[in-house]
Amino acid sequence: MKKFTKLAVAAVSGAWLAMMTTASFAESTMEKIVRTGEMTIAVQTQGPPVSFINKDGKRTGLAVELAQMMADDMGVKLVVQDYDWKGLIPSLLSGKADFIAADMTPTAKRSMQVVFTEPVFYSETIAFAMKDSGYTSWKDLNVAGISVGATQASSWADIARAKISNAELKEFAGGTAQTVQALTSGRINAGVSDKATIAGFMSSIEGLVVLDGDISREPLGFAVRPDSTHLLFALDNYMGLIRADGRLDEKLEYWWNTTNWEADHK
Amino acid sequence: MEWLQSIFNFRIVFQYWEVFAQGIVNTILISAICLALSLMFGILIALARRSSNPLIWRPVAVYIQAIRSTPLLIQIYLIYYGLPSILPFGNFLDETQTGIIALTIHTSPYMGEIIRAGLESVDRGQIEGALSVGMTPRQTTTNVVLPQAIANVVPPLLGQTAVLIKDTSLLSIIAVFELMGAGLRMFSETVIATESYVTTAVCYLAIYFMMLGISGVVQRKLGGSAWQAN
């Protein structure tokens, strides 16, 4: 009899546990946001203008402000978690964040793991060098004997590998700051990054110039888990909404196309 | 095999085998050169540290403490970015060479301290015996003391070498491509974290086991059966 009771207790608690887990699995990301009143985003520790700590010690930037605007309109609290680039996608896939608000390129391979929103903004990949280097266009760099720097394992490095294939590519771990430092200390002849990121360095580093011509243009989007369909459509819908009412352009103008943000945050 | 593929995607890992092979080769090459150099300098440091002349042992002690108390990351930075601004020909060395120098400067004091412990573990009787059969102090050191000292400290040296191998991954901040860079490249392109990082870890493990085998041979050569009997 005792054995039977034990068995029954085990069976009931097992079934209850199974129900609990299926219940939590069945809840969509959007339902979780509605239930808890909190939207958690993963942003990248990288520097202006997408996501950075400003002079007041507050995390801000284009991606952070867009997510904040959406959270405000939804009436939920925004929780910002910042990760190194390597930690962004694992944080999303393990459920630590609801979506990634970073300037990620939606490549075909990456889309096999996560789902990207429609492009939120576009970046222009450019080359930069010191003023006295004598280079005028990025095409001048495609010569043997020239060394070009870019962030390790970044889309910029891929672009440099493909389009400036004759030059030697040096990939620096970290971010564009490392590439800029390598350039100013004479370790490389030129660097590859995006226009907005370099604009942030131009005011603080004398003699830094952007070479003529865009090497490539890339769409950048936010990313969600493959099963977060409701949230994906909500994000796309919201970007459509603020594109129409002009608020997206306003933010892009402030953060991305100009360096107006520098006056308030630097 | 289907279920295994869904847990760990070998198909995608296999697409990157060339990248990983290049990473492994670079990591082994850099580690091996650094190991040889730092053992050599380590022996010199250990001998200098044991010197009774304060003009020799004091500067060496300062060097050991300075290196042990500062992070390797900063040492690499200082050597890579600092060297060209101090020396006009600082840019003469490329990234890999600079990295090897930085790692050697960093690892030698650790090796030195381990070897010093080994030197101190050699029985006085061995030295007295060697001297009494007519060996010069130099012969005593190179033929009697050092082989026994190193054989005694092979296990801690092995540990320090494992640290050295893993430290090579820090060289990616000065654009040296090694095993960690291979893993990061795969991760950046495919964004599958488990496969990228586990593959990298398994490669480090393989290098470690290879080193374990080599050190066993070295230990037997140096120690012989007499050492084993101890």
Contacts between the chains, C-beta under 8 A, distances in Angstrom:
chain1	res1	chain2	res2	distance
A	85	B	188	7.7
A	86	B	184	6.9
A	86	B	187	6.6
A	86	B	193	7.9
A	89	B	191	4.6
A	89	B	193	6.6
A	90	B	193	4.5
A	93	B	193	7.5
A	107	B	189	7.3
A	109	B	189	5.4
A	109	B	190	5.1
A	109	B	191	7.4
A	110	B	189	7.7
A	110	B	190	7.3
A	110	B	191	4.8
A	112	B	190	7.4
A	113	B	190	7.2
A	113	B	191	4.7
A	113	B	192	5.9
A	114	B	191	6.7
A	149	B	175	6.8
A	152	B	172	5.9
A	152	B	175	7.5
A	152	B	181	6.2
A	152	B	184	6.2
A	152	B	185	7.7
A	153	B	181	7.2
A	153	B	184	4.4
A	153	B	185	4.6
A	153	B	187	7.1
A	153	B	188	3.7
A	153	B	189	7.6
A	154	B	188	6.8
A	158	B	189	7.9
A	170	B	95	6.6
A	170	B	175	3.8
A	171	B	172	7.7
A	171	B	175	5.5
A	171	B	177	6.8
A	171	B	181	7.0
A	172	B	172	7.8
A	172	B	173	6.5
A	172	B	174	7.1
A	172	B	175	4.9
A	173	B	172	3.9
A	173	B	173	4.6
A	173	B	175	7.9
A	173	B	181	7.5
A	173	B	184	7.6
A	174	B	173	5.9
A	178	B	173	6.5
A	181	B	81	6.4
A	182	B	81	7.8
A	182	B	175	7.3
A	185	B	81	4.8
A	185	B	84	5.6
A	185	B	85	6.5
A	186	B	84	5.5
A	186	B	91	5.7
A	187	B	80	7.3
A	187	B	81	7.5
A	187	B	84	6.9
A	187	B	91	6.9
